[in-house]
Amino acid sequence: MVRAEELLECHKTIAPHIHRTPVLTSRLLDQMVGASLYFKCENFQRMGAFKMRGAIQAIMQLPEEKRAKGVVTHSSGNFAQALSLAAQSLGVKAYIVMPRTATAVKKRAVIGYGGEVYDCDPNLQARESLSKEIEEKTGATFIHPSNDMNVILGNSTAATELLQDYPDLEVILCPVGGGGLVAGTALSAHFFGKNCRVIGAEPMKADDAYRSFHSGKIESNETADTVADGLRTMLGDINFPIIRKYVSAIERVEEEDIVPAMRLIWERLKITAEPSCAVPFAAALQLKEELRGKKVGIIISGGNVDLENLPF
């Protein structure tokens, strides 16, 4: 079982390597939901997303002899960048398996952060197979983007900071992709909140977490055709038990509600946010009756968008 002290120790350990990100508010967005909203802006995190927190924690927990051989992961986006930058910050080699379909801008970012990119076919089997091959060849340690306890602990620090700043939050809304962020958020809310509920939010077109939450077993998606590309991944056997125990509910939102919510965040908070970040805000708009009059935290998970392909 995880203890509160572990979350606090994790935050202390990684603090020199991360930004303490700001919390923004908007009276207009408050009025639209009928609640007081507090947006934790992880788009201002190093490399532009919360994933830096989990990546740096995971590498720092490796013994020196393992660090010396490097780390490897498979990711098409933010975790590829996060692990590359975290490894570079600690003087560790990073091997990054990316699907050939990953955008050039993401690959350039990974290379810019010092990651060594290996292309593979765009499916999970190909990713895992090549990652395993690199592990065996180099002795590098594999770090999963979301289904790793140290990654989850690192991710928890975003909500820990939010609750330190606003200890009386009654609800935190958080996007759900691979489950690492919502699991960490739920742990922080459990230990440091005052009866603070965590509600996960995901697209209807990639609702494996919602179905898993209700069936009691990890479900998969036959398709994941959602604009919220960061939320297309599945839950894992390490984060799922935490989600089942500490997350109160998972809310699904339709595709046609995600982009307008994203646009509102850009227009009213004046920040660059990914489509995935708009999903919990879209859920807040959907849950107006339930949230009315409450103090609500919303995790803005990242801001790495392709400016050549905006959805609005």
Number of C-alpha atoms within 10 A of each C-alpha: 3 11 9 12 10 11 24 16 12 21 22 11 15 20 15 9 15 16 16 18 17 16 19 14 15 14 12 12 18 18 12 11 23 21 21 19 26 22 22 22 27 27 23 21 21 21 25 21 23 31 29 30 31 33 30 27 24 24 23 18 13 15 9 11 8 15 21 15 16 21 27 27 26 27 19 21 20 23 25 30 30 27 35 32 26 30 24 15 13 13 13 21 21 29 27 29 26 27 21 15 11 15 13 11 14 19 24 14 19 27 18 13 21 23 28 16 19 17 17 21 14 14 10 13 11 17 22 15 14 20 25 17 11 21 19 11 9 13 17 22 23 18 21 21 23 28 20 20 19 26 26 30 28 27 31 28 27 27 26 24 19 27 20 12 12 16 15 16 22 18 22 29 27 31 29 33 26 23 27 31 30 32 32 30 30 30 29 27 27 17 16 20 23 14 13 23 20 28 24 29 30 31 32 16 20 26 26 24 30 21 16 19 21 13 10 11 15 18 18 16 15 9 10 18 14 19 18 23 17 20 24 22 19 21 23 17 12 16 22 24 17 20 26 17 12 20 23 15 17 23 24 22 22 15 17 10 17 25 22 16 21 22 19 17 22 15 11 13 16 11 16 22 25 26 27 29 31 30 33 30 30 27 27 28 20 16 14 15 12 12 19 16 13 17 19 24 27 27 27 30 29 25 23 18 15 13 9 6 7 10 13 7
